Amino acid sequence: MVQSENPSSLGAELQDLEHGRRESRDESDVESRLLNNGKSYDKEKEAGNQDGEETTPKTGKSKKKKQKSEQDRLMTAEINKLLAESPLEKNVTCGFWIFKGTFYQRFANQTAYVLLYGIVGCIFSMTYAYFNGTITTIEKRFKIPSKNTGIISVGNDISQTLVSAVLAYYAGKGHRPRWIGFGLLTIVFFCILTTAPHFLYGPGEDALALTSEFGGMPDENATMEAIEEQRSKTLCRLNGGGAECEVGEGNFAPQLLLFVAQFISGIGGSLYYTLGVSYMDDNTKKSKTPALLSLSYFLRMLGPAIGYALASFCLRLYIAPQMHPVINNKDPRWLGAWWLGWLVMGGLLSFSGVFLSMFPKELPRAVARRKVEENRRREKERLSVKSTEKERLTAELDQKTTAEAKASFQDMLKTFRRLITNKTYMCNTLSSIFYLVGYTPYWIFTPKYIEVQYRQSAATSSMVTGTVALAFSAVGVLLSGFIISRYKPRARYMAAWNVIVGFLTVAGILAYAFIGCPGNESSVIVNIHDSSLAGNTTTCNSACSCDYVRYSPVCGENNMTYISACHAGCKKLLVNSEGKKIFYDCSCIPSDDAGNSTSQFKRLTSFDLSNDEVSQNTSVHSQLEALANGQAMPGACPVNCWTQFVAFLAVMCCLKFVGASGRASNFLVSVRCVPEKDKTAAMGFGMTLCSMLAFIPSPIFFGWVFDRVCLVWGKTCTNKGNCWLYDPLSMRYTLNFTAAVFIAIGAIFDLGVWYYAKDLKIFDEDVKEVEMKIVQHEEEANNEKNTEI
């Protein structure tokens, strides 16, 4: 209930507040600053209060806790009463058009919003994982070179750089759920545009020719021929017919469609991230924001795993599901239904986007809470108090009552000027930029880094980065949100934790640089024969035509790793009954004359060749000659790097946990350091700076850094291709030291945030404490007047 309606209750509350002040004066630095600035206390009385605090600290804390719980109970009762008595206004009405009423209005609460917002984020993050999971099939279908794929993938970053700040400013002053719904519709359009090339150009003539409807006949021999042709691209072919460079590129129109789709997704993504989080923060109790924010982060983390699973399922279906292919998905000519998942995700986003846009401009309970707080504040202002004292104590509350300016270009420039001159905000934004730049190589290259440094399989690398790391990140996000909501630390404590997180991350990355695998550098044989140079001497693979063979390492029986089967001089391949590939007749690998086999490598025998359909067409003499040469198996030779890999995994999990624990605190500091009216614009402006200074240039920069440590380059018909093999030692030092420098700079800017955040208020309780001091000074002023009278 409103305090003016019950004066006696107000007087009792003021007495309790005065008693609580005596018990808890030293509990808060801010309280002491407010009390001691401009008003002196009786020294003897203050000393007596301090003695009482020393003798009964637990009693004072318990009374303060009971006092706060009683205030919360009264506040809740007043909010419920106001909700019951107030008519339903337009800005708190849930739904639109005919979709309005009591049924829809019951969902206008913070729980429904956070769950739906997190689910939408999960589906949205699925789109990026699905794109990465199907990009190789798209490249194969439309003959898109890898360099063009990289340009397509940064389309969303380009659009975020161009429009995030402007959109966030104008949309932040409007109906934010409707704008979020519009952003999700643009993401639906992104899904439709991405799948459009399939419906415009069809599955392709090559794919249709492999269906029974277009005259294709089931022929296992054709499949075997295709597999043999695929194998020949990695084998040594003395009579030619090996790997050749691909000259032609596909149609440019599908590539343009894919780029435009990515560009549009950046617009929708910026609206979703900036408006959605600010709406959540504005319409929930400040103490609940960390927990709710962590829950939404957790739901979004599930998206990539689901997206990759959806990509795996769709690619098992043929690109034309209504037709009957005459090949199976093991055939190298197989093209999966890459387009199908986009329809599924587009449908889910359109469905959920409509419901998300039905939320009111403001949640009813949030509006009621603000009205109750405003009524209380105005009631307290009516009490007699010195004007200078009141102005000093209520200065930090005035920004909530100031009239918000209408959206205009001039006001937008003033808003951005306020943000640029806000030292706390700029330090936090620059810190985020350097963190993002430093983390870029780990987001992109961690699976490859694990393969190169610790000789783990691609499956193990993907499992570590996609499952183990995700689990520790999720625990860190959820636990930090719970702790912040439960204990409500001050802004400076949270800023200090961000500094600690930064320097712990630097220490962990420096540890990466020294967790290497001995013998990793000496186990690789780089024997490239450049046929373009005149006067080259004849080598074991000089006649194999390996110039355009991709990097696919094989392990020789001499326990040395070769760039590929072709570079090892291997001319034949056998798949045994267990499904394992074994290369033989390898001229560059010394054979084991004793014919011994180890647990890691088992040599082929003439009995194994007798069961192979391809080898049955050769003479026994030829088979014996082929078996006399060296043999190899796919993959790099196993090196005992398990101890180092476990150490790397332990450090990585710790860094994931620690880094995730700082997300909620970093966000709270970033949105509380700016005025309420600038919150959404600040998020959009920060996204623009991060896209422009981190997301776009950092992959280019680290790509250049990685090129410096390349040992073996591939070749194309026109110029140098991609890097095949990196120097593990140089790669480890260069990557980790460079990343550590950027993150250390970010931690230094976090120190600036810690310095400037000393007076920053995070939770409602911080503001309520100021209001309590106003009441205390009002009572003291009244007592003084009564004494004078």
N, C-alpha and C positions, 0 to 999 in steps of 0.2 A: 504494500500500500504506500501511498505518497505520504511523506512525513508531515506535510501541512495539515493532513486530516487528523492527526493524533499528536498534539503537542506534548502530552505527558509522556508518550512513548519516546518522542524525540529527546526530552530532557533526560530520561533514563539512559538512553543510548549515549548521550553526551557525557554523563557521569562515568559510564563504563569506558568510554574512549579516554577520558582523563586518567582513570586508574590504569588502563593499558599503556598509556604514554609513560607513566612512572616506571612500569615494569620492563619496558622494552625500548628505552631511549637509545641505548647503545647497540641495538640490533641492526641498525641500518645506517650506512654512511650518508645516504641521501636525506634520511630523516634528520640526522644531526645537523647537516648543512642547512636544511630548511628552518630548523628550530633556532639555531644559534646565529643566523644571519639577520641582524636588525633588531634582535630582542634579547636582552640579558635576563638570566634567571638568578634567583636567589641562591647564593653559593652554598649556604648551609642546607637548604632544602634539597639542592641537587646532590650534595654529598651524601645526605641521608638516603636518597633514592638509590645512589650507587651502592651503598652498603647493603641495602635491601636486595639489590640485584645479585650481589656477590653471594649472599647467604641462601637465596632461594631462586637460582636461575631456572630450574626445571619448572617451578610454579609459575614464573613469569611467562615462559614459553607456552605452557599448557593453557594459561589464561588467554594469551594472544591467539592461540590456535582456536580456542572456543569462541573467542570474539569474532574471528574471521568467519568461522562456520556459521555463527548466528547471523552475521551480515549477509552471507551468501543465501541463507534460508529466507531472510526477509526480502532480499532481492528477487529470488525465485518466486516468492509469493506475489510480489508486486507485478512481476512480468506476466505470470499466469492470469492475474486479475485483469491486467490491461488487455491481454489477448482475448479474454472472454468478453470484455465489455466493448472493445473498439470494433467499429465496422470494418469490413474487408475492403481495403483500399486497392487501387489499381496496381500500385508498384509492388504489392505483396501477393497478388493473385497468381496462382499457378495455372498454366495452360494458355491456350489461345483458341480463337474461333469457337467451334462447338465443343472443343475438348477442355471444358472447364467444369468446376463443380466441387462438391465435397470430396468425391473419390480422388480427384487429382490433388486437391489441396492438402490431403494428409501426407503427401510425399514432399511437401515444401519444407524440408528440414535438412540439417547439416549431414545426418547419417546417409540419407538417400543420395544427396549430392556427392559426397565423398566416394561412395561405392560406385556410382555411375561414372563419375569423373575418372576413377581409377580403372574401371573396366574399359572405358573408351581409350585411355592411355595405353592399356595393354594391347588393344586391337591396333592402335596407331603404331606402336613399336613393332608389332608383327609385320607391318608392311615393309619396314627396312630390312628385317631379317629375311623375309620372303624374297625380296628383291635380290639380296646377296646369295640366297640359296638357289635361285633360278637363273642367275645372270649368265652362267656358262651355256645353258640351253638356249637362251635368247641370242647369245653371240653366235652359236652354231646355226640357229635357224635363219637369222638375218645377216650372217657373215659380218658381224661388227667387230672390228679390231679392239684389242684391250685398251689402247690409248684413248679411243673414243668413249669406251665404257667409263673411264675415269672422269672424263668431262661431263658425261651424263649424270654421274652420281653426285656432283657438286652443284647441280642446278638448284636444289633446295637451299643450300647455303647462300647462293647468290641472291635469291629472292628475299631471304631473311635479312640479308645485309641492306637491301634496298627499301623494304617496306615495313620492317618490324617496328621501328621507332614511331613512324607516323601512324600506322594502324593502331598500335597500342595506345597512343595518345587520344585519338578520336574515339575509338571503340571503348576505351576506359571510361568515357563520360556518358556513354549510352547504356543500352540494355545489354549487359555483358553476356548473359546466357544466350540471347539471340545472336550476338556476334560469334560466340563459340559455335553455335549451331551452323552459322554461315561458314565458319572455318572448316567444320567437319564436312559440310557439303562440298567444299573445294577439294578436300581429301578424297571424297567419294569420286569426284570428277577426275582426280589424279589416278585412282584405281581404274576408272573407265578408259582414260586415255592410254594407260599402260597396257591394257589388254586389247586396245583398238587395233594395233598392227595385226593381231591374229585374225580378227574379223574382216579387216580390209584386204589382207594379202593371203589369208588362208593358211593351212598347214604347210604349204610348199609342195612343189612337184615331186621332190625327192621323197618326202614322207608319204604322199598319196600313192606313189608307185609301189610302196611296200605294203599296200593293203589289198585284200582280196577283191574289194569293190572296183579297183582300178586295174585288175588283171594280174596282180601279184600272186605268185604261187608259193605255198610253203615249201621251202627248200633248205634243208639243213646244210647242204653243201654250200649254198650261197652265204649262209651265216658263217660257216667255217672259213670261206674265202674272205669274207669281210674281216673276220677276226685275224686271219693270217695277214691280210693287208695292213691292218692296224699294228700287228706285231712287227711287220717288216720296217715300219717307220722308226723303230728303236733298235733294229738289228743291223749288223754289218752286211751290206749287200755289195759283193764284188762286181756284179754285173749291172749295177745301177738299180733303180727302182726303190731307192730308200726315201728318206724324208726329203720333201721338196718345199721350197718357200711358197707361200700363198701370196699371189700378186693382187688379185682382184678383191675389192670390197663389195659389200652388198648395197642394196638400195639405201639412199640417204634419208628418205622420208620416214621410215620407221625409227631411225635414230633421232630425228627431229621431234617426232611425237613423244618418244621416251624422255627427251630433255625437257620439253614443255611440261610434261606430266610432273617431273621432279621439281621444276620451277614452281608450279602451282602448289605442290605439296608443302613447300616452304612457307607459303602464305598462310595456309591452314594451320600448319604447325606453330607458327608464331602466335596466331590468335589463341590457339588451344593452351599453349604453355603460359603466356603472359596473363591472359584474362582469367583463365581457370583458377590459377593459384591465388591471384589477388581477390577474386570473388570468394574463394574459400576462406581466406584470411579475414576479409571484411565481415563475413557473415557467421563467424564462429567465435566462441569465447577465446580470447588470446591464449589462455593457458591450455586449451585443447588443440590449438593449431599444430604444435609439433607432432603430436600423436596422429592426428588426421593426415598431416602432410606425409609422414612416414608410411602410413598405410597406402596412400596413393602412389608413393614411390615404389613400394613393394609390389603392388599390382602391375605397375608398368614394367617392372623387372621380369615379370613372367612372360611378357610379350615375345622377346626374341626366341626363347625356347619353343614356344608354341608356333611361331612363324617358321622356324626351321623344320619342325615336325610336319607342318602343313605342306611345305615345299617338298619334303621327302615323299609324302603321300601322293601329291599331284604328279610328280615326275615319274611315278610308277605307272600312271595311266598314259595311254598313247595320246599324242598331240591332237588326234581326231578320235575322241572316245566313241563316237557313234559308228566308227568303222572297225574292221577286223584286221589288225596288222598280221603279217605273215612272219614277223620276227618277234623276239622277246626282248625284254629290257636289258639283257646282257649284251645284245648286239650293239656295236659301236655306232650304228646308224640310227639307233633308237632316239626319238625326240619325245620328251614327256609333255604332259598337258600343263605347261608353265602358266598359261593364261587363266586356268580355272580358279586358282586361289584368289586372284584379284577380284573375281565376282563375289566370292564368299566374303572377303574382307570388306568390299564395298557395300554389300548388303547389310552386314553387321554395323558398319559405321553409319549408314543412312538411317537405320532403325534406331540406334542409340543416340544419334545426333538429334533426331526429332524430339526424343524424350528429354535430352539435356537442354534443348532450347525452350522447353516448357517451364523451366524454373522461373520464378518471379525475378524482377529486377533486384529485389532485396528479400531475404528470407524473413518471414513474419516475426520470428522470435528475436532475430538480431535487431529489427526495427524497434520492437517493444523494449529490448534491453537498453538501446540508446535513448529512447524516450524517458525511461525511468531514471537513467543516470543524469540526463539533462534536467529533469525535474528536480532531482536531488541537488544538483549543483546550483540551480537557480534559487532553490529554497535556502541554501546555505549562504548565497550571496546577499540575501535580504537582511541577514543578521548584521548588526553594526560591527564594523571592523575598520581599522585605519586603511585608507585607500592605498597607500604605498605598500602596506603589508599584503593586502589582497592582490594587488597587481603582481607583486613578486611571487606569491604562492600559486597563482592561477595562470602564470604566463605560459606554462607548458600545456595547459588545457585549452588555450584560446584557439589553437589551430583546428580543433574539431568543430568549432562553432562558426568559423569564418565562412562566408558565402563563397561557393565555388564558382569560378569564372566560366563563362560559356566557351565552348570549343571554338578556337579561331587560330589562324596562322600565327598572329602576333603572340597569342597566349602560349602556343606550342613552342615558339622560340624562347619565350621567357621561362617556360618549364624546363627546356633543355639547358638553358643557361643556369638555372638553379641547380640542376643535377651536376653539371660540370664543375660548379663552384662548391659543391658539397664534398668536403674532403673525405668523410667516412665512406660515402657512396663510391667515389672515384677510386679510393684505395682498394675497396672491396671488389670493384669491377676489374681493375688492373690485376689484382691478385687472381681472380678467376681466369682471366685471359692467359696469364703465364702458366697457371695450372693446366689449362686445356692444351696449351702448346706442349708442355712437358709430358702429358699423358698420351698424346696422339700416337707415338710409335707403339705403345703398349696396346692400345685399342686395335690397331691395324695389324701389327706384326707379331703379337704374342704367340699364336700357334706356330708360326714359322720360326720364331726365336727359339722356342722349345725344341723344335725338330733339329735346328742347326746346332744349338749349343749342347743339348743333352741327349741327342740321338733317340728321341722318343717318336713313336709313330704318330701319324696325323690324327688317328682316332683318339689316342691318349691326349694329344695336345688340345683337340677340340673339347674333349670331356672336361679337362682341367679348366679351360677358360670359360666354357659354357655352363658347367654344373657346379664344380667346387667353388670357383670364384663367385658365382652368382649366389650360392648359399651364404657365404661369409658376408657378402655385400648386403643381402637381405637382412641378416641378423644384425648387422651394424646399424642399418637404417631404422629398423623397428625398435631396437634397444635404445638408441639415442633419443628417438621420439618419445618413448615411455619415460626415460629419465628426465628429459627436459620438462615434460608435462607434469611429472610427479614432484620434482624438486624446484622447478622454476628458477634456474640460476640467473644472475644478473647478466646484462649485455657484455660487460667486460670479462666475465668468466667464460662466456661462450666464445668471445673473440680470442681470448687467451687459448682456449682449446683448439681453435682453428690454427693458431700459430704452432701449437704443439703438433697438431696433425701434419702441418707442412714440413716441419723439421724431421718428424719421424718418417715421413715419406722420402725425404732426401736421404736419410740414413739407410732406409731400406733399398733405395735405388742404387746407392753406392755399394751396398752389400751385393746387389746383383752383379756389379762389375767384377767382383772378386770370387763369385761362385762359378767357376769354369770347370771344364772337364779335361783332365790331363790326357794327352794323346789324341785329342780331337783334331788338332791341326795336322798331325803327321800321318793320319790314317787315310788321307785322301790323295789319290794320284791324279794330277792334272796333266793329261797327255793329249793335247789338242794339236792336230795336224792341220795347219792352214794351207789349203790347196791353192789359194790365190797368190801365194808367194812363190816366186821362181827359185829353183835351186834347192828346194827342200829335200832333205834326205828321206829315204824310205823308212817308214816306221811300221810298227805292228798293225796300225789302223789307217795307214795312209791311203789304202785303196777302198776304204769302207764308206766314203761319202757321208761323213758325220757332221758336215757343216751346219745343217738345219735340224739336227736332232735335238729335241728338248731335253732339259735336265731331268733325268730319271735315274737316280743312283742305283748301282748294283754292287753287291758284295762278292768279291772273288774268293775262291777257296784259299787264297793266300792271306785272307783276313784284311785286305785292303779295299777301299771304296773307290769306284770309278764313276765318272760323270754319267755314263749311260752304258747300256749293253753294246752299243755301237762303238763307243770309245774304248771299251774293253776288248773289242775285236770279236765279239760273240756273233756267230752266224746263224744259230738255231736256238729254238725255244721249245720246251716241252712242259705241258701241264700234266702233272701226275694224277693218280687216282684220288689224292687228297685235295686236289684243286690248287696245289702250289706250283708256281712257275719256276723253272730252272733253265737258265741259259747255258749252253754248252758250245763246244768248238770255238773257244775264245782264245785268239792268238796272242793277246796282250797279258794273259794271266798264266803264270807258270803252273803246270799241272802237278798234281801230287802223284809221283811215280809209284809210290807204294800203294796207292789206291785206298788210303785210310779215309775214314769219315769221322767227323766230330759231331757233337750234339747240336752244333749250330749249322753244320753243313754236311749233307749226305750226297756223295757223288752218284751220278747216274750210272747205270749198268746197261749192258746190251739187253737184259731182260726188260728193263723199263722202256727201252726204245721199241721193243717188239709189240708192245701194247698201244703204241702211238700210231694213229691213222696216217699222219703225215710222214712219219719216219719209215713206215712199212714200204713205201715206194722206193727207198734207197737200198743200195746193196749192203751186204754185211760188211764188206771191206770199208766202204765209206763210213758206215756207222762206227767201226772200230777206230778209224782215223779221227773222226769227230770226237769220240770219247777220250782219245789220247791227249787232246788239248785241254786247256783250263775250263773251269765251269764257274758259274756265278748264280746268285739268286737276287731277286728284286730287293731294293732297299739298301740303305747304308749299312755297313758292317756294324754289328752291335759293339758298343764300347761301354765299359762298366762305369756309367755315369749316374747310377741310381742314387747314390749318397748325395751327390751334388744336386740331382733333380729334386729329391725330397727336401733338401735345404732351400732350394729356390721356391718350391711349392709352399713351404712353411712361411717364408718371407712374403710371398705374394698374397697368401691368405691373410696374414696380419695386416698388410697394406690395404687390402680390400676392405677388411673390417674397420680399420682406423679411418680410412678415407670416407667410407660410407657413414661413419658416425658423425662426421662433420658437416653433412649435407643440410640437415635440419637447422643446426645452429647458424650456418652460413646464410641460409635463406632468411631466417628471422632477423639477423642483423641487417641484411640488405634491404628488407622491406620496412624496418622500423627506423632506419636512419634518414628516411625521406618523409615529407608530409603525406598525410593520408591521400590528399588529392593527386599527388604525383606518383603514387605507388605503381599503378599500371604502366604509366609512361616510363618510369624508371626501369621496369622489367623489360619493356620493349627496346628501350635505348641500350640497355646492357646486352640484350640478344644481338642487336645490330653490331655493337662493338666486338662481341665475341665471334660472330660470324666473319666480320671483316678482318679481324686481326688474329684469329686463331683457327677457325674451322677451314677457311679457304687457304691461307698461306702455309699452315703447319704441315699438311701432307706433302706439299711441294718442297718445303725446306728439308724435311726428313728424307724425302725421296732423293734429294741431292746428296744428303749426308750418307745415305746407304750406297749410293753409286760410288762414293770414294773408297769403299771397302770391298768392292766386287772383285773376285778372282777370275771368274769365267763369264764371258758375255755370250748371249745367243746372237744369232744372225737372222736378218730378214733379207728380202730381195733387194731392198733399197739401202738400208743402213743397219746400224747396230740395234739388236733387239733387247730383250729383258736380261737382267742379270741371272745367271744360272746358279752361281755358287759364291757365297760370301766368305771372307776370312773370319772365322769364328772369334779369334782373339781381338782383332781390330774392331769387329762389329760390337763385341761385348763392351769394350772400353768406350768407343765413340758414342754408341747409342745411350748408354747409361750415364756417362758423364755429361753429355749434352742435355739430356732430360733433367738431370739433377740440378744443373745450373738454372734452367727455366723455373723449376719448382722452388728452388731456393729464393729466386727473385720474388716469386709469388708469396712465399712465407714472409719476406721482408715487408711487402705491402700489407700483409695481414698484421704485422706489428703496428703499422700505421692505423689500421682499423681498431686495434686494441687501444691505442693511445687516444683516438678521437671518440671512442664509444663509451667514455667514462660516465657521461650523463644520459646515456640512451636508455629508454624504458621499453621493455619487451612485452610485459604482461599487463592485464587489467589491474592486478594487485598493485603494481608500481604506481599507476595513476590514482588508485583508491587511497594509497598512503598519503599522496599529496592532498587529496580531499579531506582525509582525516586530520591532517595538520591544520587545514583551514578551520575545521570545526573546533579544534583545540584552541587555536588563537582567538576564535570568535568567543569562546567561553571565557578565556582569560580576560579579553577586552571587556566583556560584560561584567565580570567580577570586579574589574578595576573601576568601572563606572558606578557599580552599586556601592563600592567602598567609598568613592568620592561623595556620593549622595548621602 
